[in-house]
Amino acid sequence: MRKGRILDTLKEALVRDLRLEDITPADIDPCLPLFGDSGLGLDSLDAVELVVLVEKHFGVSIADAEEAGAVFTSLDVLADFIVAKGSNA
């Protein structure tokens, strides 16, 4: 799967599955931080849901909290991780 399609799928899933209000997939800049006030403002519960979302949509497992911390910096980094892991979606 191409990175662009992965980003589109991630944006759509974030808005739908994490129930982000007042935001559309087109509003999401893939380079913004996922967590914290300067980005999407996701929290630790969202991180757990994001792990499930990545496994469900792309068949890619995130091994542990350390790996999650590294790949959940932005959607751009997460998409690169999914490409590197060989998404089967």
Beta strands, then each sheet from edge to edge (+ up, - down):
end
